Amino acid sequence: MRFVLLPILLPALLPVLLWTVPAPAQWQMQQSHTTASLRGIAAVPAATWAATIAWASGTGGTVLRTTDGGDHWTTCAIPPGAATLDFRGIQAWDAKTAIVMSSGPGDQSRLYKTTDGCRSWKLLFTNPDKAGFWDTVNAADQKNILILGDPVNGQFVIRKSDDSGQTWSMQPAAPSRADEGAFAASNSSLLMNWIHGPALFGTGSPQGARVFVQQDASASPAPLWTSLDLPMFASGKGAGIFSLGHRGPRRLVAVGGDYTQPNATIGTAAYSSNGGKAWLASTTPPTGYRSSVAYDEAAKAFIAVGPNGTDISFDDGKTFRPLKPGKEDAPGSDRDWNALSLPFVVGPKGRIGKLEPAALSSK
């Protein structure tokens, strides 16, 4: 009898069954065992759901590491003399090797390296500019590293190492405007994620936002860095481009806005399909200021995070929509995010989350 009735009953019961099954949680909250404000995050390998190794960094000389996909986070040894530093940027290559960058005025901007799983650290470089402030560190590989700093004497500070941080050279000038700067909110205002493509960085100022694109050095006498105004972005001392993400060398997305107005949606995103030579405003921007953006290869989507939530774009930044929380999400779990290295996200007060693939399974 039950076998006869089952095909008849299932269509009627299906809406009820679907309603009662909890939607997948988008961020699984993890235990960081710290209250530090976290702005550095690096998954290994980056942007893959197979990432089991990740490093995070933040205030008070904090560096964290997981080797089991985030089930357990351990606190690393504090680098020498770094107990009061704010580690805004981190890059990692495996469970033992990582570099971490602090942001601060003058010699409070430093770069350390570990090769033994963060049991010990070596000071690689200290900011020699008393008036300087480092914003972000990015690496194409372990040898080729760039550091971007706020302007000194009217020029953005760009330092490069091609020997794993042993020596550093000043890169050609990138002239700045009055009150213009880069942002150290998520260690992603500088993009150097492919060896043979150009490096780019985003800025903000009362005069508006700009993207600087590295040019071919052989094209002399043309400058090595050229800038492009992005009038679609919010302008002001606290506004501009906070993060750059890429899908290959040509598909780029820039996010930001005004961090003093976290719920404002105007001027929060733009996209480029030609490697940063031209940009268009997102027709449907993220639902607030966004401090970090990254591309997820599995979902074929860009994901952007900020203080009031998460947005996703399946069309290379043209349109964004909120990544709605599932029924399993803890109250307030999709808030207060600073930085992204998929599948991990970090924020203030030691917040760490891990994105669930099921949350992205449907457009």
Secondary structure, DSSP 8 states (H G I E B T S, - for coil): -HHHHHHHHHHHHHHHHHHHS----SEEEE-----S-EEEEEEESTT-TT--EEEEEETTTEEEEESSTTS--EE----TT-TT--EEEEEESSSS-EEEEE--BGGG-EEEEESSTTSS-EEEEE---TT-BEEEEEESSSS-EEEEEEEETTEEEEEEESSTTSS-EE----B--TT-B---SSS-SEE---SSS--EEEEB-TT-EEEEEE--GGGTTS-SEEEEEETTS--STTEEEEEEEEETTTEEEEEEEETTSTT--TT-EEEESSTTSS-EE-SB--SS--SEEEEETTTTEEEEEETTEEEEESSTTSB-EE----TTS-TTTT----EEETTEEE-STT-EEEE-GGGGS--
